[in-house]
Amino acid sequence: ILTLMNAFSLSAIADAVKKEYGVSGMVCSFCSQGIEKKFKEQAAVQDVSVSLKDKKLVLTFKDQQSLSDQEVQNILE
């Protein structure tokens, strides 16, 4: 089961907001590809980066949009 470990960074990038999350439970490239696909489907998400090695998810949100930590957790589950 993939779980959100901790939101540990929030920074403004132009008109977008980037948030980084630690993700436990990612064990293969299939996991990271699935996570990337699910988040790219979200209307608020501009860009997704998933690092299997670092067990990290980075979401860049569209102008004045975001997902709550709970929403991110629900998508990961």
Beta strands, then each sheet from edge to edge (+ up, - down):
strand 1: 3-13
strand 2: 16-24
strand 3: 45-51
strand 4: 56-61
sheet 1: 1+ 2- 4+ 3-
end
